[in-house]
């Protein structure tokens, strides 16, 4: 943690550990449950382990962080000198994580402001980074929280999946969207809209769906003062690497480009073959 205001996020933000360390962001893990056994998301339970379990046909589900996990994170921030905590978290429409943080905040040793990012993955991660960068300059909690909200609102999180089965099982898509999964040869293009997953396109191949994901992210960057992007892939790492390379070549003005898988918790709900792109408007102080 750095500065009087500490910034905390959750593991669904898919923030690479190196970036979390660079900006002093605390990360509270969600849980992955494999065959009834719960594991905190982290080095021992990452996206690769989840994909292996799904391919093997094992039962997989997820759980939000416990209130106690947030209590420990807030207490640690206070011990490290924070006088206020800003928690930038996954959409409350996708997880109960925000409610757990608010319950823990009521008993925390320092004041806590909980920001519902109304998005997920690196869209939440970018919001947390922007908040931490402002906190490092000595800004107060209201300013830090407002910056997290601004970047989250500016963001666009677009993705496609090879099958909607995993999202349907977890109740993360509406019945109308899930019905598309029963149509042969249709690949959905999905976005976070007002905190929920919405289908924005239907195409006829994986290649076209992935191209549409990138196109939508790039279109979102156009009006941004200082666009940042993340490319996220589960499996087919070479495609993800090439997509990130192409994106960087087409947009040399990117303030930040992050290449990372989605988190283990999100992998449970999206499955192998997921491809995502995130765009967000970051301030110049983030380099």
LOZA-508165 format. One record per residue: residue number from 0; x, y, z of N, C-alpha, C, O in turn. Coordinates in steps of 0.2 Angstrom, whole numbers. Atoms other than C-alpha are relative to their C-alpha. Layout:
LOZA-508165
{NUM {X Y Z} {X Y Z} {X Y Z} {X Y Z}}
...
This chain:
LOZA-508165
{0 {4 -6 0} {0 0 0} {4 6 0} {10 6 3}}
{1 {-4 -6 0} {6 18 -3} {-5 6 0} {-10 6 -2}}
{2 {4 -5 -1} {-1 34 3} {-5 -1 5} {-6 -6 7}}
{3 {5 0 -6} {-14 39 16} {-6 -4 -3} {-10 -7 2}}
{4 {6 4 3} {-28 31 4} {3 -6 -3} {7 -6 -8}}
{5 {-2 6 3} {-25 13 1} {-6 -2 -5} {-12 -1 -4}}
{6 {4 2 5} {-33 5 -14} {0 -8 0} {5 -11 0}}
{7 {1 7 0} {-40 -13 -14} {-4 -2 -6} {-9 2 -7}}
{8 {5 3 5} {-48 -23 -28} {-1 -8 2} {2 -10 7}}
{9 {1 7 0} {-53 -41 -30} {3 -4 -5} {5 -1 -10}}
{10 {-3 4 5} {-46 -55 -40} {-3 -1 -6} {0 -2 -11}}
{11 {3 0 7} {-59 -55 -53} {2 6 -4} {1 6 -10}}
{12 {-3 -5 4} {-51 -39 -59} {6 -2 -4} {8 2 -9}}
{13 {-5 3 5} {-38 -50 -67} {6 4 0} {10 4 -5}}
{14 {-6 -4 0} {-24 -38 -62} {6 -4 1} {7 -8 6}}
{15 {-6 3 -1} {-7 -45 -65} {4 1 6} {4 7 8}}
{16 {-4 -2 -7} {3 -47 -49} {5 5 0} {6 9 4}}
{17 {-5 -5 1} {17 -36 -56} {-3 7 0} {0 12 3}}
{18 {3 -6 0} {5 -22 -59} {-3 2 7} {-3 8 9}}
{19 {2 -1 -7} {-3 -24 -42} {5 2 5} {4 7 9}}
{20 {-6 -2 -4} {14 -23 -34} {2 7 -2} {3 11 3}}
{21 {-2 -6 2} {19 -8 -44} {-4 6 3} {-2 11 5}}
{22 {4 -5 -2} {4 2 -39} {-3 -1 7} {-7 3 10}}
{23 {2 1 -7} {2 -5 -21} {-7 -1 1} {-10 1 6}}
{24 {7 2 -1} {-15 -12 -24} {-1 -7 4} {2 -12 1}}
{25 {2 6 -3} {-21 -25 -12} {-5 -4 -4} {-10 -1 -7}}
{26 {4 5 4} {-30 -40 -20} {-4 -5 5} {0 -9 8}}
{27 {4 4 -5} {-44 -49 -10} {-2 -6 -5} {-6 -5 -10}}
{28 {2 6 4} {-46 -67 -18} {-7 -2 0} {-10 -3 6}}
{29 {7 4 1} {-63 -74 -24} {2 -7 1} {8 -9 1}}
{30 {-2 7 -1} {-64 -93 -22} {-3 -4 -6} {-8 -2 -9}}
{31 {1 5 5} {-64 -107 -35} {-2 -6 4} {2 -8 8}}
{32 {2 7 -4} {-73 -123 -29} {0 -5 -6} {-4 -5 -10}}
{33 {-1 5 4} {-68 -138 -38} {-2 -7 3} {1 -9 9}}
{34 {2 6 -3} {-77 -154 -34} {-2 0 7} {0 -4 11}}
{35 {2 -2 -7} {-83 -146 -18} {5 2 4} {4 4 10}}
{36 {-6 -2 -4} {-66 -141 -12} {1 8 -2} {3 9 -8}}
{37 {-1 -7 2} {-64 -122 -11} {7 2 1} {11 0 5}}
{38 {-7 -3 1} {-48 -113 -16} {0 7 -1} {-4 10 -5}}
{39 {-1 -7 2} {-43 -95 -15} {4 1 -6} {8 -3 -8}}
{40 {-3 -1 7} {-39 -89 -32} {7 3 2} {8 8 6}}
{41 {-7 -2 -1} {-20 -86 -33} {5 -4 -4} {3 -7 -9}}
{42 {-5 4 3} {-4 -94 -38} {-1 -7 -1} {0 -10 -6}}
{43 {1 7 0} {-10 -111 -34} {-7 -2 -3} {-8 -8 -5}}
{44 {6 1 4} {-27 -109 -42} {-1 6 -5} {-4 11 -3}}
{45 {1 -5 5} {-26 -99 -58} {-4 -3 -6} {-7 -8 -5}}
{46 {5 1 6} {-35 -99 -75} {2 -7 -3} {-2 -11 -5}}
{47 {-2 6 3} {-24 -114 -81} {-3 -6 4} {-5 -11 1}}
{48 {2 5 -4} {-29 -125 -67} {-8 -1 -1} {-10 -6 -1}}
{49 {7 1 2} {-47 -121 -70} {-2 -3 -6} {-6 -7 -7}}
{50 {2 2 7} {-47 -124 -88} {2 -8 0} {-2 -12 -3}}
{51 {-1 7 -1} {-39 -141 -84} {-6 -4 3} {-8 -9 1}}
{52 {6 3 -4} {-53 -145 -72} {-6 0 -5} {-10 -6 -5}}
{53 {6 0 5} {-66 -140 -85} {0 -5 -5} {-5 -9 -7}}
{54 {-1 5 6} {-59 -150 -99} {0 -7 3} {-3 -12 -1}}
{55 {1 6 -3} {-58 -165 -87} {-7 -2 2} {-8 -7 5}}
{56 {6 1 -2} {-76 -163 -83} {-2 0 7} {-7 -2 9}}
{57 {1 -1 -7} {-74 -159 -65} {-5 6 2} {-6 10 -2}}
{58 {5 -5 -2} {-88 -149 -56} {4 6 3} {9 6 7}}
{59 {-4 -6 -2} {-82 -131 -54} {-6 6 1} {-10 6 -3}}
{60 {4 -5 -2} {-91 -116 -46} {4 6 3} {11 5 4}}
{61 {-4 -5 -3} {-86 -100 -38} {-4 3 6} {-10 2 7}}
{62 {3 -3 -6} {-89 -90 -22} {4 7 1} {10 8 0}}
{63 {-3 -6 -2} {-86 -72 -17} {4 0 6} {4 -5 10}}
{64 {-4 0 -6} {-73 -67 -4} {-5 0 6} {-10 3 6}}
{65 {4 0 -6} {-79 -70 14} {1 7 3} {6 11 1}}
{66 {-1 -7 -4} {-82 -54 25} {6 0 4} {10 5 4}}
{67 {-7 0 -4} {-67 -60 35} {6 2 -4} {11 5 -2}}
{68 {-5 -2 5} {-56 -59 20} {1 7 -1} {6 10 -1}}
{69 {0 -7 0} {-61 -41 18} {3 3 6} {6 8 6}}
{70 {-2 -3 -6} {-59 -37 36} {8 -1 1} {11 4 3}}
{71 {-7 1 0} {-41 -44 35} {4 5 -4} {9 8 -3}}
{72 {-3 -4 5} {-37 -34 20} {0 8 2} {4 11 2}}
{73 {1 -7 -3} {-44 -18 28} {5 1 6} {8 7 7}}
{74 {-5 -1 -6} {-34 -21 44} {7 0 -2} {11 4 1}}
{75 {-7 0 3} {-18 -24 34} {1 7 -2} {7 9 -1}}
{76 {-1 -6 3} {-20 -8 25} {1 5 6} {5 10 6}}
{77 {0 -4 -6} {-23 1 42} {7 -1 3} {10 4 5}}
{78 {-6 1 -3} {-7 -7 49} {6 3 -4} {11 5 -1}}
{79 {-5 -3 5} {3 -1 34} {-1 8 -1} {3 11 -5}}
{80 {0 -7 0} {-2 17 37} {-6 3 -3} {-6 9 -3}}
{81 {6 -3 4} {-18 20 27} {-5 3 5} {-6 0 11}}
{82 {6 -3 -4} {-31 32 35} {-7 -1 -3} {-12 1 -1}}
{83 {6 1 4} {-44 27 22} {1 -5 -5} {7 -6 -8}}
{84 {-1 6 5} {-47 12 10} {-5 2 -5} {-11 3 -3}}
{85 {5 0 6} {-55 13 -7} {0 -7 -3} {5 -9 -6}}
{86 {0 7 3} {-61 -4 -13} {-4 0 -6} {-10 2 -7}}
{87 {3 0 7} {-64 -5 -32} {-1 -7 -2} {3 -11 -3}}
{88 {2 7 0} {-74 -21 -35} {-4 -2 -6} {-7 3 -9}}
{89 {5 3 6} {-83 -32 -48} {-7 2 1} {-9 3 6}}
{90 {7 -2 0} {-100 -27 -53} {-4 -4 5} {-4 -10 5}}
{91 {4 3 -4} {-113 -30 -40} {-5 -4 -3} {-9 -8 0}}
{92 {5 4 3} {-124 -37 -53} {3 -7 -2} {-1 -12 -5}}
{93 {-3 6 2} {-112 -51 -56} {3 -4 6} {4 -10 5}}
{94 {-3 3 -6} {-106 -55 -39} {-2 3 7} {-4 9 6}}
{95 {2 -3 -7} {-110 -52 -20} {6 3 3} {6 5 9}}
{96 {-7 -3 -2} {-92 -46 -18} {-1 7 4} {1 8 9}}
{97 {1 -7 -3} {-98 -28 -15} {-3 0 6} {-1 3 11}}
{98 {4 1 -6} {-110 -33 -2} {5 -2 6} {4 0 12}}
{99 {-4 3 -6} {-97 -43 8} {5 6 2} {7 6 8}}
{100 {-4 -5 -2} {-85 -28 7} {-3 5 4} {0 8 9}}
{101 {3 -5 -4} {-98 -16 14} {-1 -3 7} {-1 1 11}}
{102 {1 3 -7} {-102 -28 28} {7 1 4} {7 2 10}}
{103 {-7 0 -3} {-83 -29 32} {2 8 2} {5 9 7}}
{104 {-1 -7 -1} {-82 -10 31} {-3 3 6} {0 7 9}}
{105 {4 -3 -6} {-94 -7 45} {4 -1 6} {3 2 11}}
{106 {-4 2 -6} {-82 -15 57} {8 2 -1} {12 0 4}}
{107 {-7 -1 2} {-65 -9 49} {3 6 5} {-1 10 8}}
{108 {-4 -5 -4} {-52 1 59} {1 7 -3} {2 12 0}}
{109 {0 -6 4} {-52 14 45} {-6 1 -4} {-9 -4 -5}}
{110 {5 -1 4} {-65 22 35} {1 -4 -7} {6 -4 -10}}
{111 {0 3 6} {-69 12 19} {-5 2 -5} {-11 3 -3}}
{112 {5 -2 5} {-77 18 3} {0 -6 -5} {5 -8 -8}}
{113 {0 5 4} {-83 4 -8} {-3 2 -7} {-8 5 -7}}
{114 {2 -2 7} {-84 7 -27} {-2 -6 -4} {1 -11 -5}}
{115 {2 5 4} {-95 -4 -37} {2 2 -7} {-1 7 -10}}
{116 {-3 -2 7} {-86 -4 -54} {-5 -1 -5} {-5 2 -11}}
{117 {5 2 5} {-101 -11 -63} {3 -3 -6} {0 -3 -12}}
{118 {-3 3 6} {-89 -20 -74} {4 -6 3} {3 -7 9}}
{119 {-4 5 -2} {-76 -34 -72} {7 -1 -4} {8 3 -8}}
{120 {-6 1 3} {-59 -41 -77} {4 7 0} {4 11 4}}
{121 {-5 -5 0} {-46 -28 -82} {-4 7 -1} {-1 12 0}}
{122 {4 -7 0} {-60 -14 -84} {0 2 7} {1 8 9}}
{123 {-1 -2 -7} {-60 -15 -65} {7 1 2} {8 5 6}}
{124 {-7 -1 -1} {-42 -17 -65} {3 7 -1} {7 10 2}}
{125 {-2 -7 2} {-39 -1 -74} {-2 5 4} {1 10 6}}
{126 {3 -5 -4} {-51 8 -63} {4 0 7} {6 6 10}}
{127 {-4 0 -6} {-41 2 -48} {7 3 -1} {10 7 4}}
{128 {-7 -3 2} {-24 7 -56} {-1 8 0} {4 11 3}}
{129 {0 -8 0} {-30 25 -59} {-2 2 7} {1 8 8}}
{130 {2 -2 -6} {-37 26 -42} {7 0 5} {8 5 8}}
{131 {-6 1 -4} {-20 20 -34} {5 6 -3} {9 8 2}}
{132 {-5 -5 2} {-10 32 -45} {-2 7 2} {2 11 4}}
{133 {2 -6 -3} {-21 47 -39} {2 0 7} {4 5 10}}
{134 {-2 0 -7} {-19 41 -21} {7 1 1} {9 4 6}}
{135 {-8 -1 -1} {0 41 -23} {2 7 0} {7 9 3}}
{136 {-1 -7 1} {-1 59 -27} {-3 4 6} {-2 10 7}}
{137 {2 -3 -6} {-9 62 -10} {-8 3 0} {-10 6 4}}
{138 {7 -2 1} {-27 64 -16} {-4 -3 6} {-3 -8 9}}
{139 {4 2 -6} {-41 62 -3} {-5 -6 -3} {-5 -7 -9}}
{140 {4 6 2} {-53 47 -3} {-6 1 -5} {-7 -3 -9}}
{141 {6 -2 5} {-68 56 -12} {3 0 -7} {0 -2 -12}}
{142 {-3 0 7} {-56 60 -27} {2 -6 -2} {1 -8 -8}}
{143 {-2 7 2} {-49 43 -27} {-5 -4 -3} {-5 -8 -8}}
{144 {6 4 1} {-66 35 -27} {-3 2 -7} {-5 -2 -11}}
{145 {3 -3 6} {-72 47 -41} {4 -2 -6} {1 -3 -11}}
{146 {-4 2 6} {-57 43 -52} {-1 -7 -2} {-1 -9 -8}}
{147 {1 7 1} {-60 24 -50} {-7 0 -4} {-8 -4 -9}}
{148 {7 0 3} {-79 27 -55} {1 3 -7} {-2 0 -12}}
{149 {-1 -3 7} {-73 38 -70} {3 -5 -5} {0 -5 -10}}
{150 {-3 4 4} {-62 26 -77} {-4 -6 -2} {-4 -9 -7}}
{151 {5 6 0} {-74 11 -74} {-5 2 -5} {-7 -2 -10}}
{152 {6 -2 4} {-88 21 -83} {3 1 -8} {-1 0 -12}}
{153 {-3 -1 7} {-76 25 -98} {2 -7 -3} {3 -7 -9}}
{154 {-3 6 2} {-71 7 -100} {-6 -4 -4} {-12 -3 -4}}
{155 {4 5 3} {-78 -6 -112} {3 -7 0} {9 -8 -2}}
{156 {-2 6 -1} {-76 -24 -109} {-4 -5 -5} {-10 -6 -4}}
{157 {3 4 5} {-80 -35 -124} {3 -7 0} {10 -8 1}}
{158 {-3 7 0} {-78 -54 -125} {-4 -5 -4} {-10 -4 -6}}
{159 {4 6 3} {-83 -70 -134} {2 -6 3} {8 -7 6}}
{160 {-1 7 -2} {-84 -88 -129} {-1 -5 -5} {-5 -4 -9}}
{161 {1 5 5} {-83 -104 -138} {-7 -4 2} {-10 -7 -3}}
{162 {7 3 -2} {-99 -110 -128} {-3 4 5} {1 7 10}}
{163 {3 -4 -5} {-112 -101 -118} {-2 -4 6} {-5 -2 11}}
{164 {2 5 -5} {-114 -117 -107} {2 3 7} {-2 2 12}}
{165 {-3 -2 -7} {-103 -110 -93} {-3 6 3} {-5 6 9}}
{166 {4 -6 -2} {-111 -93 -92} {-7 -2 2} {-10 1 7}}
{167 {7 2 -2} {-128 -101 -92} {-1 -4 6} {-5 -2 10}}
{168 {0 3 -7} {-124 -113 -78} {0 4 6} {-3 3 11}}
{169 {-1 -5 -6} {-118 -99 -67} {-5 5 0} {-5 9 5}}
{170 {5 -6 0} {-133 -88 -71} {2 7 -2} {-1 12 0}}
{171 {-3 -6 1} {-122 -75 -78} {-3 3 -7} {-1 9 -8}}
{172 {3 -3 6} {-132 -72 -94} {-8 -1 1} {-10 -6 4}}
{173 {7 1 0} {-151 -70 -97} {-2 -6 -4} {2 -8 -8}}
{174 {2 6 4} {-161 -84 -104} {0 1 -7} {1 -3 -11}}
{175 {0 -1 8} {-163 -75 -121} {7 -1 -2} {8 -3 -8}}
{176 {-6 1 2} {-144 -74 -122} {2 -7 0} {6 -10 -5}}
{177 {-1 7 -1} {-142 -92 -116} {-3 -4 -6} {0 -9 -8}}
{178 {4 4 5} {-154 -98 -130} {5 0 -6} {4 -4 -10}}
{179 {-4 -1 6} {-141 -92 -143} {5 -6 0} {7 -9 -5}}
{180 {-4 5 0} {-130 -106 -137} {-3 -7 -3} {1 -11 -4}}
{181 {3 6 3} {-142 -119 -144} {-1 1 -7} {-3 -4 -11}}
{182 {0 -1 7} {-140 -112 -161} {7 -2 -3} {12 1 -1}}
{183 {-6 2 3} {-127 -121 -171} {4 5 -4} {1 9 -7}}
{184 {-5 -4 4} {-112 -112 -178} {-1 8 2} {2 12 -2}}
{185 {1 -7 -2} {-117 -95 -169} {5 1 5} {5 -2 10}}
{186 {-5 -2 -6} {-103 -86 -159} {-2 6 2} {-3 11 -2}}
{187 {3 -6 -3} {-109 -73 -147} {6 5 1} {11 3 3}}
{188 {-4 -5 -2} {-100 -56 -145} {-4 3 6} {-9 6 5}}
{189 {4 -2 -6} {-104 -50 -127} {4 6 3} {10 7 2}}
{190 {-3 -6 -4} {-101 -34 -117} {-3 1 6} {-8 -2 8}}
{191 {3 -2 -6} {-103 -28 -100} {-4 7 -1} {-1 12 -3}}
{192 {4 -6 1} {-118 -16 -101} {-4 1 6} {-8 -3 9}}
{193 {3 -2 -7} {-124 -7 -85} {1 -6 5} {-3 -8 9}}
{194 {-2 5 -5} {-115 -21 -75} {-2 -7 -1} {0 -11 3}}
{195 {2 7 2} {-122 -36 -84} {2 -2 -7} {4 2 -11}}
{196 {-2 3 6} {-117 -47 -98} {-6 1 -5} {-12 -2 -4}}
{197 {5 -1 5} {-127 -42 -114} {4 -3 -7} {9 -1 -8}}
{198 {-3 2 7} {-125 -50 -132} {-1 6 -4} {-7 9 -5}}
{199 {0 -6 4} {-121 -36 -144} {1 -2 -8} {-1 2 -12}}
{200 {-1 3 7} {-117 -47 -160} {-1 -7 0} {1 -11 5}}
{201 {-1 7 1} {-119 -64 -167} {3 -1 -7} {1 2 -12}}
{202 {-4 2 6} {-107 -71 -180} {0 -7 -1} {-2 -11 3}}
{203 {0 7 2} {-104 -87 -189} {6 -4 1} {7 -10 -1}}
{204 {-6 4 -2} {-87 -92 -183} {4 3 5} {3 9 7}}
{205 {-4 -3 -6} {-74 -90 -169} {4 5 -3} {5 10 1}}
{206 {-5 -5 2} {-62 -80 -180} {-4 7 -1} {-1 12 1}}
{207 {4 -7 0} {-76 -67 -184} {-2 3 7} {-2 9 7}}
{208 {2 -3 -7} {-81 -66 -166} {6 3 3} {5 9 6}}
{209 {-6 -3 -3} {-63 -63 -160} {1 7 -4} {3 12 -1}}
{210 {-2 -6 4} {-61 -50 -174} {-5 6 2} {-3 12 3}}
{211 {5 -5 -2} {-77 -41 -169} {1 2 7} {0 8 9}}
{212 {-2 -2 -6} {-71 -41 -151} {5 6 0} {4 11 3}}
{213 {-5 -5 1} {-56 -32 -156} {-2 7 -3} {0 12 -1}}
{214 {3 -6 3} {-65 -20 -167} {-4 4 4} {-4 10 4}}
{215 {4 -4 -4} {-77 -15 -154} {4 4 6} {3 9 7}}
{216 {-5 -3 -5} {-63 -12 -141} {4 6 -4} {4 11 0}}
{217 {-3 -6 3} {-54 -1 -154} {-4 6 -2} {-2 11 -1}}
{218 {4 -6 1} {-69 9 -158} {-2 4 6} {-2 10 6}}
{219 {0 -3 -6} {-71 12 -140} {5 5 2} {5 10 5}}
{220 {-6 -4 -2} {-54 19 -139} {0 7 -4} {3 12 -1}}
{221 {-1 -6 5} {-56 32 -153} {-2 7 4} {2 11 3}}
{222 {1 -6 -3} {-64 46 -142} {4 1 7} {4 6 10}}
{223 {-3 -1 -6} {-53 43 -127} {6 4 0} {10 4 -5}}
{224 {-5 -4 0} {-40 55 -122} {7 -4 1} {12 -2 -3}}
{225 {-6 4 0} {-27 42 -117} {-2 -7 1} {-2 -10 7}}
{226 {2 6 0} {-33 25 -121} {5 -5 3} {11 -5 1}}
{227 {-4 6 -2} {-27 9 -112} {-4 -6 -2} {-10 -6 -3}}
{228 {4 6 2} {-31 -9 -117} {3 -6 3} {9 -6 5}}
{229 {-2 6 -2} {-30 -26 -111} {-3 -6 -5} {-8 -5 -7}}
{230 {2 5 4} {-30 -42 -121} {0 -6 4} {5 -8 7}}
{231 {1 6 -5} {-36 -58 -112} {-2 -6 -4} {-7 -6 -7}}
{232 {2 6 3} {-36 -76 -118} {1 -6 4} {5 -6 9}}
{233 {0 7 -4} {-40 -93 -111} {2 -5 -5} {-3 -7 -9}}
{234 {-2 5 6} {-30 -106 -122} {2 4 -6} {1 10 -6}}
{235 {-2 -3 6} {-23 -102 -139} {4 6 2} {2 11 -1}}
{236 {-4 -6 -2} {-10 -91 -131} {3 4 -6} {4 10 -6}}
{237 {-3 -3 6} {-2 -88 -148} {-5 5 -3} {-3 11 -6}}
{238 {5 -5 2} {-18 -79 -154} {0 6 4} {0 11 1}}
{239 {0 -6 -4} {-19 -68 -139} {7 4 -1} {6 10 -1}}
{240 {-7 -4 1} {0 -63 -141} {-1 4 -7} {1 9 -7}}
{241 {0 -4 7} {-3 -59 -160} {-5 6 1} {-4 11 -2}}
{242 {5 -5 0} {-19 -49 -156} {3 6 4} {2 12 2}}
{243 {-3 -5 -4} {-10 -39 -143} {6 4 -4} {6 10 -4}}
{244 {-5 -3 4} {5 -36 -155} {-3 4 -5} {-1 10 -6}}
{245 {3 -4 6} {-7 -30 -169} {-3 6 3} {-3 11 0}}
{246 {3 -6 -3} {-16 -19 -157} {5 5 2} {3 11 1}}
{247 {-6 -5 -2} {0 -11 -151} {2 4 -7} {4 10 -7}}
{248 {-2 -3 6} {5 -8 -169} {-5 5 -3} {-3 10 -6}}
{249 {5 -5 3} {-11 0 -174} {-2 6 4} {-4 11 2}}
{250 {1 -6 -4} {-12 11 -159} {6 1 5} {7 0 11}}
{251 {-7 -2 -3} {6 17 -154} {-1 5 6} {3 6 10}}
{252 {2 -5 -5} {-3 30 -143} {-3 -3 6} {-4 1 11}}
{253 {3 3 -6} {-9 17 -130} {4 2 6} {10 2 6}}
{254 {-3 -2 -6} {-6 23 -113} {3 -6 4} {8 -6 7}}
{255 {-2 6 -3} {-4 5 -107} {-4 -6 -3} {-9 -5 -5}}
{256 {2 6 3} {-6 -12 -115} {1 -6 5} {7 -7 6}}
{257 {-1 6 -4} {-9 -27 -104} {-2 -6 -3} {-7 -7 -6}}
{258 {1 7 3} {-8 -45 -110} {-1 -5 6} {5 -6 10}}
{259 {1 4 -5} {-15 -57 -97} {-6 -4 -1} {-11 -2 -4}}
{260 {6 4 1} {-28 -71 -95} {-5 3 5} {-4 7 9}}
{261 {5 -2 -5} {-45 -68 -86} {2 -4 6} {5 -9 6}}
{262 {-1 4 -6} {-45 -73 -68} {-3 -7 0} {-7 -9 -4}}
{263 {3 7 -1} {-48 -91 -62} {-7 0 1} {-11 -4 -2}}
{264 {7 0 -1} {-65 -86 -56} {-4 1 -6} {-9 -2 -7}}
{265 {3 -2 6} {-70 -78 -72} {1 -6 -5} {-4 -8 -9}}
{266 {-1 6 4} {-63 -94 -81} {-5 -5 1} {-7 -8 -4}}
{267 {5 5 -2} {-75 -105 -72} {-7 2 -4} {-10 -3 -6}}
{268 {7 -2 3} {-90 -95 -80} {1 1 -8} {-4 2 -11}}
{269 {-1 -1 8} {-82 -92 -98} {2 -6 -3} {0 -8 -9}}
{270 {-2 6 3} {-73 -108 -101} {6 1 -5} {8 6 -7}}
{271 {-5 0 4} {-59 -113 -113} {-2 4 -7} {-7 4 -9}}
{272 {1 -4 6} {-57 -102 -129} {-2 7 1} {-4 10 -4}}
{273 {3 -7 -1} {-63 -86 -121} {6 5 -2} {12 4 -1}}
{274 {-4 -6 2} {-56 -70 -129} {-3 6 2} {-9 7 0}}
{275 {3 -6 -2} {-58 -53 -122} {5 6 -1} {11 5 -2}}
{276 {-4 -6 1} {-52 -35 -125} {-4 5 4} {-10 6 4}}
{277 {2 -5 -4} {-54 -21 -113} {3 7 -2} {9 7 -4}}
{278 {-2 -7 1} {-53 -2 -117} {-2 4 6} {-7 4 9}}
{279 {2 -5 -5} {-52 12 -104} {4 6 -1} {10 6 -4}}
{280 {-3 -7 1} {-47 30 -103} {4 1 6} {1 3 12}}
{281 {-5 0 -6} {-32 31 -91} {3 7 0} {4 10 -5}}
{282 {-4 -7 0} {-24 48 -85} {7 -1 -1} {10 -6 -1}}
{283 {-7 0 2} {-7 53 -90} {5 -2 6} {10 -5 5}}
{284 {-4 2 -6} {-1 49 -72} {2 -7 0} {6 -10 3}}
{285 {-1 8 0} {-2 30 -76} {4 -1 -6} {2 0 -12}}
{286 {-5 2 5} {13 25 -86} {2 -7 0} {6 -9 -4}}
